[in-house]
Amino acid sequence: MSASCDLEPDILDRLLAARDREKSPLAKNALEMLVTNANIASRDQIPVCQDTGIGVVFVSVGQEVIVEGDLEPAIQEGIRAGYEDGYLRKSVCDPVTRKNTGTNVPAVVHFEIVPGDRVRIGFLPKGCGSENMSGLVMLPPSAGIAGVEDYVVQKVKDAGSNPCPPVVVGIGLGGTFEKAALLAKKSLLRPLGNPNPDTNVAEIEQKILQRINKEGQGVMGWGGINTALAVHMETYPTHIASLPVAVNIQCHAHRHKQIEL
């Protein structure tokens, strides 16, 4: 419920900063409405967007943790109860019959084992206006970083107003076909304003962000200098013959929550 109604401070700060630097009166007014909408949603505990998403969960389990019972069913039940008790729209359906499950589960859950004695859970209720604008390409290594940048910028440009910009752009670079997509989604959990700790990757993030905003599509496609609020890239070693690139776009609301147990 909280993830759907209460935007994290880093998102609100970026929206306010975008509003203050925006030159286009139309885009500035739109940003003001987005901020007002977020404040009303938090105050009245109503969803910031009618699309309350499909649940995506990242679970990092410390190798010293002993879990009593079944962890994934407990997560699924928590999401089911949250959508039911919070009167959130249930949008999950069978991909073949398109019959709604009526519960907004199953969510998509990713597990990883990490050092330590804690369990960290990251939750993204992913709206599909933005999710549908995702993409993945297997570039030849000869394309280089310039080819990676071109692909990402063009992907955001082609998305237009569909993902409700200003957007957050998650990028996965390297690994394999499926690893790149997972990296792109996971990068969205990083707080806005926190660059990749690898300075080379951080420079690429900044360059792509600047290029996207120079395209001029702007807020909701109405022009201006704020098409994207942030670009997050995560990387992983890949094969010498391969250069996988995945793009996962998040809307201006960028709903997410994390908790450590």
SERO-4910 file (N, C-alpha, C, O; in steps of 0.05 Angstrom, whole numbers):
BEGIN
 pado doro    nc1    nc2    nc3   cac1   cac2   cac3    cc1    cc2    cc3    oc1    oc2    oc3
  Met    A     17    -24      0      0      0      0     17     25      0     13     44    -15
  Ser    A     37     25     17     55     49     19     69     54     -7     72     77    -15
  Ala    A     78     33    -20     93     37    -46     75     50    -67     85     64    -84
  Ser    A     49     45    -65     31     57    -85     22     85    -79     14    100    -96
  Cys    A     25     93    -53     15    119    -45     36    139    -37     33    163    -39
  Asp    A     59    129    -27     80    146    -16    105    145    -33    120    125    -32
  Leu    A    110    166    -49    135    166    -64    159    170    -46    157    185    -26
  Glu    A    181    158    -53    205    161    -37    216    190    -40    212    202    -60
  Pro    A    230    200    -19    240    227    -20    258    233    -44    258    256    -54
  Asp    A    274    213    -53    291    219    -75    276    225   -101    284    240   -118
  Ile    A    252    212   -104    236    217   -128    224    245   -126    224    260   -146
  Leu    A    213    252   -103    201    278   -100    222    300   -103    216    321   -116
  Asp    A    246    296    -93    267    316    -96    274    320   -125    278    343   -134
  Arg    A    275    299   -141    281    301   -169    259    315   -185    264    331   -203
  Leu    A    234    309   -177    211    322   -191    211    352   -185    206    368   -203
  Leu    A    217    359   -160    218    388   -153    241    402   -167    238    424   -176
  Ala    A    264    388   -168    287    400   -182    281    404   -212    289    424   -224
  Ala    A    268    384   -223    261    386   -252    241    409   -256    244    424   -276
  Arg    A    222    412   -238    203    435   -241    218    461   -239    212    480   -255
  Asp    A    237    464   -221    250    489   -217    268    497   -241    272    520   -246
  Arg    A    280    477   -254    298    484   -277    284    484   -304    296    492   -324
  Glu    A    259    474   -305    245    473   -330    240    500   -342    232    519   -328
  Lys    A    245    503   -369    241    529   -383    214    531   -396    204    553   -400
  Ser    A    203    508   -404    177    508   -418    154    512   -398    152    497   -379
  Pro    A    138    533   -401    115    537   -383     96    514   -382     86    507   -360
  Leu    A     91    501   -405     73    478   -405     84    455   -389     70    443   -373
  Ala    A    110    449   -393    123    427   -379    125    433   -349    122    415   -332
  Lys    A    131    458   -343    133    466   -314    107    462   -300    106    453   -277
  Asn    A     85    470   -314     58    466   -302     52    437   -298     40    429   -278
  Ala    A     60    420   -318     55    391   -315     71    380   -292     60    363   -277
  Leu    A     95    389   -288    111    379   -265     99    388   -239     99    373   -219
  Glu    A     88    412   -238     75    421   -214     51    404   -208     45    398   -184
  Met    A     36    395   -228     13    377   -224     22    350   -214      9    338   -197
  Leu    A     45    340   -224     55    314   -215     63    315   -185     57    297   -170
  Val    A     75    337   -177     82    341   -149     57    343   -132     56    331   -110
  Thr    A     38    358   -141     13    361   -126     -1    334   -123    -11    327   -102
  Asn    A     -2    319   -145    -14    293   -145     -1    274   -125    -14    260   -110
  Ala    A     26    275   -124     41    258   -105     35    266    -76     32    249    -59
  Asn    A     32    292    -71     26    301    -44     -2    293    -35     -6    285    -12
  Ile    A    -21    295    -53    -48    287    -47    -50    257    -42    -63    248    -23
  Ala    A    -36    242    -59    -36    212    -56    -25    204    -28    -37    187    -15
  Ser    A     -3    217    -20      8    211      6    -10    220     29    -14    205     49
  Arg    A    -21    243     27    -38    254     48    -63    238     52    -70    232     75
  Asp    A    -76    230     30   -101    216     32    -99    186     30   -118    171     31
  Gln    A    -74    176     26    -68    148     23    -85    135      1   -100    116      5
  Ile    A    -83    147    -22    -95    136    -47    -72    133    -67    -52    147    -66
  Pro    A    -75    114    -86    -54    109   -105    -46    134   -121    -63    149   -130
  Val    A    -20    137   -125    -10    160   -141    -17    156   -170    -16    175   -185
  Cys    A    -23    131   -178    -31    125   -206    -51    103   -206    -50     85   -188
  Gln    A    -70    104   -224    -91     83   -226    -79     56   -233    -90     35   -225
  Asp    A    -56     55   -247    -43     29   -253    -25     23   -229     -3     33   -227
  Thr    A    -35      5   -211    -19     -2   -188      0    -25   -193     12    -36   -174
  Gly    A      3    -33   -218     25    -49   -226     24    -79   -221      5    -89   -210
  Ile    A     45    -92   -231     50   -120   -225     74   -120   -206     94   -106   -211
  Gly    A     72   -136   -185     93   -136   -165    119   -149   -175    119   -171   -186
  Val    A    141   -135   -172    167   -146   -177    183   -144   -151    186   -123   -139
  Val    A    194   -167   -142    207   -168   -116    235   -179   -118    240   -199   -131
  Phe    A    254   -164   -107    282   -174   -105    287   -180    -76    285   -163    -58
  Val    A    295   -205    -70    300   -215    -43    329   -224    -41    338   -242    -54
  Ser    A    344   -210    -24    371   -217    -18    372   -231      9    366   -218     30
  Val    A    379   -256     10    378   -272     34    407   -277     44    423   -288     30
  Gly    A    412   -268     68    439   -273     80    443   -302     84    425   -317     92
  Gln    A    467   -311     78    473   -340     80    472   -351    108    471   -375    113
  Glu    A    472   -333    128    470   -342    156    441   -342    166    436   -350    189
  Val    A    422   -334    149    394   -334    157    381   -361    155    386   -376    136
  Ile    A    366   -368    175    350   -393    174    321   -384    172    310   -371    189
  Val    A    308   -393    150    280   -385    145    262   -408    153    265   -431    144
  Glu    A    244   -403    171    225   -422    180    199   -419    163    187   -398    162
  Gly    A    192   -440    149    169   -439    132    177   -433    103    201   -433     97
  Asp    A    158   -427     86    163   -423     58    163   -393     52    143   -379     55
  Leu    A    186   -382     44    190   -354     41    174   -343     17    160   -323     20
  Glu    A    176   -355     -6    162   -344    -29    132   -344    -26    119   -323    -32
  Pro    A    119   -365    -17     90   -364    -12     82   -342      8     61   -329      5
  Ala    A    100   -337     27     94   -315     46     95   -288     33     79   -270     38
  Ile    A    114   -285     14    116   -259     -1     91   -256    -19     79   -234    -19
  Gln    A     84   -277    -32     60   -276    -50     35   -269    -33     18   -253    -42
  Glu    A     32   -281    -10      9   -276      7      9   -247     17    -12   -234     18
  Gly    A     33   -237     23     34   -209     32     26   -190     10     12   -170     15
  Ile    A     34   -195    -15     26   -178    -37     -4   -181    -42    -18   -161    -47
  Arg    A    -15   -205    -41    -44   -209    -45    -59   -193    -24    -78   -179    -31
  Ala    A    -51   -196      1    -65   -182     22    -63   -151     20    -82   -137     25
  Gly    A    -39   -142     11    -35   -114      8    -53   -102    -14    -64    -80    -10
  Tyr    A    -56   -116    -36    -73   -106    -57   -103   -107    -49   -119    -90    -57
  Glu    A   -110   -128    -34   -137   -131    -26   -145   -110     -4   -165    -96     -7
  Asp    A   -128   -109     16   -134    -90     39   -132    -61     31   -145    -44     42
  Gly    A   -114    -56     11   -110    -28      3   -129    -19    -20   -127      3    -29
  Tyr    A   -146    -38    -29   -165    -32    -51   -150    -23    -76   -158     -4    -89
  Leu    A   -127    -36    -81   -111    -29   -104   -120    -45   -129   -129    -68   -126
  Arg    A   -118    -33   -152   -127    -46   -176   -111    -72   -181    -87    -73   -179
  Lys    A   -126    -93   -187   -113   -119   -193   -111   -123   -223   -131   -124   -237
  Ser    A    -87   -125   -233    -82   -124   -262    -68   -149   -273    -63   -150   -297
  Val    A    -63   -168   -256    -48   -192   -265    -67   -212   -278    -88   -219   -266
  Cys    A    -60   -222   -301    -77   -241   -315    -61   -262   -329    -36   -260   -332
  Asp    A    -74   -284   -337    -62   -305   -352    -54   -295   -379    -69   -281   -392
  Pro    A    -29   -301   -389    -20   -289   -414    -34   -301   -439    -34   -290   -460
  Val    A    -46   -325   -435    -59   -338   -458    -89   -331   -459    -99   -321   -479
  Thr    A   -103   -336   -436   -132   -331   -436   -139   -302   -429   -161   -293   -435
  Arg    A   -120   -288   -418   -124   -260   -408   -143   -259   -385   -154   -237   -379
  Lys    A   -149   -281   -372   -166   -281   -349   -151   -270   -325   -129   -279   -319
  Asn    A   -164   -251   -312   -151   -238   -288   -150   -258   -265   -169   -272   -260
  Thr    A   -127   -258   -251   -125   -276   -228   -142   -267   -205   -148   -282   -187
  Gly    A   -149   -241   -205   -166   -230   -184   -152   -223   -158   -164   -215   -139
  Thr    A   -125   -227   -157   -110   -223   -133    -85   -206   -136    -72   -198   -117
  Asn    A    -78   -201   -161    -53   -187   -169    -28   -204   -162     -6   -193   -162
  Val    A    -32   -229   -157    -10   -248   -155    -15   -270   -175    -38   -275   -183
  Pro    A      6   -284   -184     33   -283   -173     49   -259   -181     47   -249   -204
  Ala    A     65   -249   -162     85   -229   -168    110   -243   -180    113   -268   -178
  Val    A    128   -228   -191    153   -238   -201    174   -234   -179    180   -212   -171
  Val    A    185   -257   -170    203   -256   -147    231   -266   -155    233   -287   -167
  His    A    251   -250   -148    279   -258   -154    294   -261   -127    293   -244   -110
  Phe    A    308   -284   -124    323   -289   -100    353   -289   -106    361   -297   -128
  Glu    A    368   -280    -86    397   -283    -88    408   -288    -60    397   -277    -40
  Ile    A    429   -304    -58    442   -310    -32    466   -291    -29    482   -290    -47
  Val    A    467   -277     -7    489   -258     -2    501   -263     25    489   -277     42
  Pro    A    525   -253     31    536   -256     58    519   -241     78    505   -222     72
  Gly    A    521   -251    104    508   -236    125    485   -251    138    478   -274    131
  Asp    A    472   -237    157    450   -249    172    424   -232    169    408   -231    188
  Arg    A    421   -219    146    397   -203    141    383   -212    116    394   -225     99
  Val    A    357   -205    115    342   -208     90    333   -181     81    321   -166     96
  Arg    A    340   -174     56    332   -148     45    312   -153     22    317   -168      4
  Ile    A    290   -138     24    268   -141      4    264   -115    -10    258    -95      3
  Gly    A    266   -115    -36    260    -92    -52    235    -97    -68    233   -118    -81
  Phe    A    216    -78    -68    190    -82    -82    185    -60   -102    187    -37    -96
  Leu    A    179    -68   -126    172    -50   -148    144    -57   -158    141    -78   -171
  Pro    A    123    -42   -152     98    -46   -166     99    -33   -193     95     -9   -196
  Lys    A    105    -50   -214    113    -39   -240     89    -35   -258     77    -54   -268
  Gly    A     83    -10   -263     62     -3   -282     71    -10   -310     95     -8   -317
  Cys    A     52    -18   -327     61    -28   -353     59     -8   -376     67    -15   -399
  Gly    A     51     16   -371     55     37   -391     85     41   -396     93     45   -418
  Ser    A    100     39   -374    129     42   -376    142     15   -382    160     13   -398
  Glu    A    133     -7   -369    144    -33   -373    143    -41   -402    162    -54   -413
  Asn    A    122    -34   -416    118    -42   -444    138    -28   -462    141    -36   -486
  Met    A    151     -8   -453    171      7   -469    199     -4   -466    218      7   -476
  Ser    A    202    -27   -452    228    -39   -448    238    -52   -473    223    -56   -493
  Gly    A    264    -58   -473    275    -70   -497    302    -83   -491    315    -76   -471
  Leu    A    310   -102   -508    336   -115   -505    347   -121   -532    333   -129   -550
  Val    A    373   -116   -535    386   -121   -560    413   -135   -555    426   -129   -535
  Met    A    420   -153   -573    447   -166   -572    464   -152   -592    465   -160   -615
  Leu    A    478   -132   -584    496   -117   -602    521   -132   -607    530   -148   -591
  Pro    A    533   -128   -631    560   -138   -635    580   -122   -619    576    -98   -616
  Pro    A    600   -135   -608    620   -120   -592    632    -96   -607    640    -76   -594
  Ser    A    632    -97   -633    643    -75   -649    627    -49   -646    636    -28   -652
  Ala    A    602    -52   -637    585    -28   -633    596    -10   -611    593     14   -612
  Gly    A    610    -22   -592    622     -7   -571    603      8   -553    578      5   -555
  Ile    A    614     24   -535    597     40   -517    580     60   -532    558     67   -524
  Ala    A    591     70   -555    575     89   -571    550     76   -581    529     89   -582
  Gly    A    552     51   -589    528     36   -598    508     31   -575    484     32   -579
  Val    A    519     26   -551    501     23   -528    486     49   -522    462     48   -518
  Glu    A    500     71   -522    488     97   -517    466    103   -538    445    113   -532
  Asp    A    473     98   -563    454    103   -585    429     87   -582    406     97   -586
  Tyr    A    432     61   -574    408     44   -571    390     54   -549    366     55   -552
  Val    A    402     61   -526    386     70   -503    371     96   -509    348     98   -504
  Val    A    386    115   -521    373    141   -527    351    137   -547    329    150   -543
  Gln    A    355    121   -567    334    117   -587    310    102   -575    287    108   -582
  Lys    A    315     84   -556    293     69   -543    275     88   -528    251     86   -529
  Val    A    288    107   -513    272    126   -498    257    145   -517    234    152   -512
  Lys    A    271    153   -538    258    171   -558    234    158   -571    213    170   -574
  Asp    A    237    132   -578    215    118   -591    191    114   -572    168    112   -580
  Ala    A    197    112   -546    176    108   -526    157    132   -525    134    129   -518
  Gly    A    168    156   -531    151    180   -531    138    185   -504    151    184   -483
  Ser    A    112    191   -505     97    197   -480     86    172   -467     75    174   -445
  Asn    A     89    149   -479     77    124   -468     85    118   -440     68    109   -424
  Pro    A    110    121   -432    117    114   -404    113    137   -384    123    135   -362
  Cys    A     98    158   -392     93    180   -374    118    194   -363    123    193   -339
  Pro    A    134    205   -381    158    219   -372    151    244   -356    130    256   -359
  Pro    A    171    253   -339    199    245   -339    204    217   -327    192    210   -306
  Val    A    221    202   -340    224    174   -334    250    170   -318    268    187   -316
  Val    A    253    146   -307    278    136   -297    285    112   -316    269     95   -321
  Val    A    310    113   -325    318     93   -345    338     73   -332    359     81   -323
  Gly    A    330     48   -331    347     27   -321    361     13   -344    348      5   -364
  Ile    A    387      8   -342    402     -4   -363    418    -28   -352    431    -25   -331
  Gly    A    416    -50   -365    433    -73   -359    452    -78   -382    444    -80   -405
  Leu    A    478    -79   -376    498    -82   -396    516   -106   -390    529   -107   -369
  Gly    A    516   -125   -408    534   -149   -404    519   -173   -395    494   -175   -396
  Gly    A    534   -193   -386    523   -219   -379    513   -234   -403    527   -238   -422
  Thr    A    488   -243   -401    475   -258   -422    448   -245   -428    441   -224   -416
  Phe    A    432   -256   -445    406   -246   -453    389   -240   -428    379   -217   -425
  Glu    A    386   -260   -411    368   -256   -388    382   -240   -365    368   -226   -351
  Lys    A    408   -242   -363    422   -227   -342    420   -197   -347    416   -181   -328
  Ala    A    422   -188   -372    421   -160   -378    394   -148   -370    392   -126   -359
  Ala    A    372   -163   -376    345   -154   -369    342   -152   -338    330   -133   -328
  Leu    A    353   -171   -324    351   -171   -295    367   -147   -283    357   -134   -264
  Leu    A    390   -142   -294    406   -119   -285    391    -93   -289    392    -75   -272
  Ala    A    378    -90   -312    364    -66   -319    341    -61   -298    338    -38   -289
  Lys    A    326    -82   -292    304    -79   -272    315    -73   -245    305    -56   -230
  Lys    A    336    -88   -237    347    -84   -210    359    -56   -206    359    -46   -184
  Ser    A    369    -45   -227    382    -18   -225    362      3   -216    370     24   -205
  Leu    A    336     -2   -220    315     17   -213    312     20   -183    300     39   -173
  Leu    A    323      1   -168    321      2   -139    342     21   -127    340     28   -103
  Arg    A    361     29   -142    382     47   -132    370     75   -128    356     85   -146
  Pro    A    375     88   -105    365    115   -101    374    134   -123    397    134   -131
  Leu    A    355    151   -132    362    171   -152    384    189   -142    383    198   -119
  Gly    A    402    196   -159    424    213   -151    449    198   -142    470    210   -138
  Asn    A    446    172   -138    469    155   -131    481    143   -157    469    123   -167
  Pro    A    503    153   -167    514    142   -191    526    114   -186    532    107   -163
  Asn    A    531    100   -207    545     74   -205    572     79   -193    586     98   -201
  Pro    A    581     63   -173    607     67   -161    631     66   -180    652     76   -174
  Asp    A    627     52   -202    648     51   -223    647     78   -238    627     83   -251
  Thr    A    668     94   -237    668    120   -249    664    119   -279    651    137   -291
  Asn    A    674     98   -292    670     95   -321    641     92   -328    631    104   -347
  Val    A    627     75   -312    599     71   -316    583     96   -309    564    102   -323
  Ala    A    591    109   -288    577    134   -280    578    155   -301    559    170   -306
  Glu    A    601    157   -315    603    176   -337    584    169   -360    573    187   -373
  Ile    A    581    143   -365    562    135   -386    534    142   -378    518    151   -395
  Glu    A    527    137   -353    500    144   -343    495    174   -348    473    181   -358
  Gln    A    513    190   -341    509    219   -343    507    228   -372    491    245   -379
  Lys    A    524    216   -389    523    223   -418    496    216   -430    485    231   -445
  Ile    A    486    192   -424    461    183   -435    438    201   -425    420    208   -440
  Leu    A    439    208   -399    419    226   -388    418    253   -402    397    262   -409
  Gln    A    441    264   -407    443    290   -421    433    287   -449    418    305   -459
  Arg    A    440    266   -463    430    262   -490    400    259   -492    387    270   -509
  Ile    A    389    243   -473    360    239   -473    346    266   -469    326    272   -483
  Asn    A    355    282   -450    342    307   -444    346    328   -466    330    347   -468
  Lys    A    366    325   -482    370    343   -505    351    337   -528    347    354   -546
  Glu    A    339    313   -528    321    306   -549    296    323   -548    283    327   -569
  Gly    A    289    334   -525    267    354   -523    239    343   -522    220    358   -525
  Gln    A    236    317   -517    208    306   -514    195    316   -489    171    324   -490
  Gly    A    209    316   -467    200    329   -443    177    315   -428    171    292   -434
  Val    A    166    329   -409    145    319   -391    120    311   -407    109    327   -421
  Met    A    113    286   -405     89    275   -418     89    279   -448     68    279   -461
  Gly    A    113    284   -459    116    288   -488    109    316   -497    106    320   -521
  Trp    A    107    334   -478     99    362   -485    123    381   -488    120    405   -488
  Gly    A    147    370   -490    170    386   -494    184    394   -468    174    389   -447
  Gly    A    207    407   -471    222    415   -448    248    400   -445    256    385   -462
  Ile    A    261    403   -422    287    393   -418    288    370   -397    309    363   -387
  Asn    A    265    359   -391    263    339   -369    249    314   -379    228    306   -368
  Thr    A    260    301   -399    249    275   -408    256    253   -388    239    235   -384
  Ala    A    280    254   -376    288    234   -357    298    247   -331    311    268   -332
  Leu    A    292    235   -309    301    244   -283    328    232   -276    345    244   -262
  Ala    A    333    207   -285    358    194   -279    362    170   -298    343    160   -309
  Val    A    387    163   -301    395    139   -316    413    122   -297    433    131   -287
  His    A    405     97   -293    420     78   -276    429     55   -293    413     42   -307
  Met    A    455     49   -293    466     27   -308    480      8   -289    495     16   -272
  Glu    A    475    -18   -293    489    -39   -279    503    -57   -300    491    -62   -321
  Thr    A    527    -66   -294    542    -82   -313    550   -109   -302    549   -114   -278
  Tyr    A    557   -127   -320    565   -154   -313    584   -164   -335    579   -159   -358
  Pro    A    605   -179   -328    622   -190   -349    607   -206   -370    587   -220   -363
  Thr    A    615   -205   -395    601   -218   -416    621   -233   -434    645   -231   -430
  His    A    611   -248   -453    627   -263   -472    641   -245   -491    630   -224   -498
  Ile    A    664   -252   -501    679   -235   -520    664   -231   -546    670   -211   -560
  Ala    A    645   -248   -552    630   -245   -577    604   -231   -574    588   -230   -593
  Ser    A    598   -221   -550    571   -212   -544    572   -185   -530    591   -178   -516
  Leu    A    550   -170   -533    546   -144   -519    516   -140   -514    503   -125   -528
  Pro    A    505   -154   -494    476   -151   -489    470   -124   -476    485   -115   -458
  Val    A    448   -112   -484    440    -86   -473    410    -88   -468    394    -93   -487
  Ala    A    401    -83   -443    373    -83   -437    365    -56   -426    381    -43   -411
  Val    A    341    -47   -433    331    -21   -423    304    -26   -410    286    -38   -422
  Asn    A    301    -17   -385    276    -19   -371    269      9   -361    283     21   -345
  Ile    A    246     18   -371    238     46   -365    218     47   -343    200     29   -341
  Gln    A    220     67   -326    202     71   -303    189     98   -306    202    117   -314
  Cys    A    163    100   -300    149    126   -302    158    146   -281    174    139   -264
  His    A    147    170   -283    155    191   -264    149    184   -235    163    194   -217
  Ala    A    129    167   -230    122    160   -202    143    143   -190    148    145   -166
  His    A    155    125   -205    178    108   -196    172     97   -168    188    102   -149
  Arg    A    151     82   -165    143     71   -139    161     48   -132    165     29   -148
  His    A    173     49   -109    189     27    -98    193     30    -68    193     52    -58
  Lys    A    197      8    -55    203      7    -27    223    -15    -21    223    -35    -35
  Gln    A    240    -10     -1    258    -31      8    258    -33     38    253    -13     53
  Ile    A    262    -57     48    262    -62     77    284    -83     83    288   -101     67
  Glu    A    297    -80    105    317   -100    114    307   -112    141    300    -98    159
  Leu    A    308   -139    141    299   -154    165    323   -168    178    320   -181    198
***
